[in-house]
Amino acid sequence: MKLRTILSILIAGMVLDAAHCKAEQVWDSGNTLFEVIGYDLQAHDANQKLTDYQINAVCLLLGYFRGFAEGAAVAAHYDATSLPFFLPDSITNDQIERVVFGYLKNNPEKLKLKGDALVVAALSEAYPNPSFMAPLGSKK
């Protein structure tokens, strides 16, 4: 089984255990990513209480971000060329969240794209992997 397939399965498992809301509704597009990150930033920055649904959505998204960080750490350990981003070992969910939020805010024309692709694009822009080798026939 390829490393990417294994990582996808691991990340999906972590995400599905993180909360009870429907995963596909949380990051099916940049719009939903932007909305859910907004809940969390609003709670932190304005110290406002969130609804149960918002709390579940934020927890699920933070678990998703942690999955990206841990999946990237595993991939870097086995094959440093497999991901277009290289995250610092000490990166926090909050840092990932702010990178993704900034990317979405600066690229509103991309909000209709798939959420996972946007997270990869945001992390690749903020933490580029100089060793990344895109698969033949794909865009870097």
C-alpha positions in Angstrom: 0.0 0.0 0.0 1.4 3.4 -0.9 2.4 5.8 1.8 -0.1 8.4 0.6 -3.0 5.9 0.9 -1.9 4.9 4.4 -1.7 8.6 5.4 -5.1 9.2 4.0 -6.6 6.4 6.0 -4.9 7.5 9.2 -6.1 11.1 8.7 -9.6 10.0 7.9 -9.8 7.9 11.1 -8.6 10.7 13.3 -11.0 13.1 11.8 -14.1 10.9 12.1 -13.4 10.3 15.8 -13.0 14.0 16.5 -16.7 15.1 16.7 -20.2 14.1 15.9 -21.1 16.5 13.1 -20.9 15.5 9.5 -17.3 15.8 8.2 -18.2 16.6 4.6 -20.1 19.7 5.8 -17.1 21.1 7.6 -14.6 21.4 4.8 -16.3 20.5 1.6 -15.2 23.8 0.2 -13.2 26.9 1.2 -16.4 28.6 2.1 -17.1 26.1 4.9 -13.5 26.1 6.0 -13.6 29.9 6.2 -16.9 29.8 8.1 -15.7 27.2 10.7 -12.3 28.9 11.3 -14.3 32.1 11.7 -16.3 30.5 14.6 -13.0 29.7 16.4 -11.4 33.0 15.8 -14.5 34.8 16.9 -14.6 32.8 20.1 -10.9 33.5 20.8 -10.7 37.1 19.6 -14.1 38.4 20.7 -14.5 35.9 23.6 -17.9 34.9 22.4 -19.7 31.6 23.3 -20.3 29.2 20.5 -23.3 26.9 19.9 -22.8 23.1 20.4 -22.8 22.7 16.6 -20.1 25.4 16.2 -18.0 23.8 19.0 -18.2 20.4 17.3 -17.4 21.8 13.9 -14.3 23.6 15.3 -13.1 20.5 17.2 -13.5 18.4 14.0 -11.6 21.0 12.0 -8.8 21.3 14.5 -8.5 17.5 14.5 -8.3 17.7 10.7 -5.5 20.2 10.9 -3.7 18.0 13.5 -4.1 15.2 11.0 -2.3 17.3 8.4 0.5 18.0 10.8 1.0 14.5 12.0 0.5 13.0 8.5 3.1 15.4 7.2 5.5 14.4 10.0 5.1 10.7 9.1 5.5 11.4 5.4 8.7 13.5 6.0 10.2 10.7 8.1 9.8 8.2 5.3 9.9 10.3 2.1 10.8 14.0 2.3 9.8 14.5 -1.3 6.1 13.3 -1.0 4.4 16.5 0.3 4.6 20.1 -1.1 4.8 21.5 2.4 7.2 20.8 5.3 5.8 21.7 8.7 7.9 22.6 11.7 7.7 19.9 14.4 6.4 22.4 16.9 3.5 23.7 14.7 0.2 24.1 16.6 -3.3 23.8 15.4 -3.7 27.6 16.0 -0.8 28.3 13.6 -2.2 26.0 11.0 -5.7 27.6 11.4 -4.3 31.1 11.0 -2.3 30.2 7.9 -5.3 28.6 6.3 -7.6 31.5 7.3 -5.1 34.0 5.9 -4.8 32.1 2.6 -8.6 31.9 2.2 -9.0 35.6 3.1 -6.3 36.6 0.5 -7.7 34.2 -2.2 -11.5 34.7 -2.1 -11.8 33.5 -5.7 -10.7 30.0 -4.5 -13.4 29.6 -1.8 -15.5 27.3 -4.0 -12.6 24.8 -4.4 -12.3 21.7 -2.2 -11.3 22.3 1.3 -8.5 19.7 1.5 -6.8 21.2 -1.7 -7.0 24.6 -0.1 -5.4 23.5 3.1 -2.5 21.9 1.1 -2.2 25.1 -1.0 -2.1 27.3 2.2 0.5 25.1 3.9 2.6 24.9 0.8 2.6 28.6 0.4 3.5 29.2 4.1 5.9 26.2 4.6 7.2 25.2 1.1 9.1 21.9 0.9 12.1 22.5 -1.3 12.5 18.7 -1.7 9.0 18.2 -3.0 8.9 16.2 -6.3 5.4 16.4 -7.9 4.3 13.1 -9.5 4.7 13.0 -13.3 1.8 14.6 -15.1 0.6 16.6 -12.2 0.7 20.3 -11.4 3.2 21.4 -8.7 
